[in-house]
């Protein structure tokens, strides 16, 4: 009986392994390409300088550094100007950090949410200010939530607030709050518009702006 032609064992091993080896090499090359950006994680880090304004009380500096650590940034240096005060009687602190670009804005947002006043981020100063009066059921509509909404939606920082609610919560009488906001240069008009939108949603009035601001 004529014999069928079959590959030699060594030929089978070469033919069957070669594609696998090629695939493995291809996978390694592909993995290397994918890993290269992540492998260069340190090169992705960018240095940033944040200037803060802190109340001169124990624990304030540590509290201001927590959002930086929580968001995965590296602390490079701290310049604590304890001998000088801002016009509001607070201590200016300059913090140098490094982090991936996408984490910088969340760090600033986290700082503001925790009540830390950011007065400058890199070259971008939060030097413009506007003062507004909010009138309505501020306590019953959750003033903390109102302030958070204003900060989150406008990017402004609450520099100061003076609440007057003599009747307390649950009263039909209106309360009022004098609100001072700090924003990026040129963004005051947008901030005021955002405050009006939040106030409209909450059902209270805005008297704005004061001190000749637009």
Secondary structure as UniProt FT lines:
FT   HELIX           9..39
FT   HELIX           41..44
FT   STRAND          45..54
FT   TURN            58..59
FT   HELIX           60..70
FT   TURN            71..72
FT   STRAND          74..80
FT   TURN            82..83
FT   TURN            87..88
FT   STRAND          91..100
FT   HELIX           101..103
FT   HELIX           104..113
FT   TURN            114..115
FT   STRAND          117..121
FT   TURN            122..123
FT   STRAND          124..125
FT   STRAND          128..136
FT   TURN            138..141
FT   HELIX           143..154
FT   STRAND          157..164
FT   TURN            166..167
FT   TURN            169..170
FT   STRAND          175..183
FT   TURN            185..186
FT   HELIX           188..202
FT   STRAND          205..207
FT   TURN            211..212
//
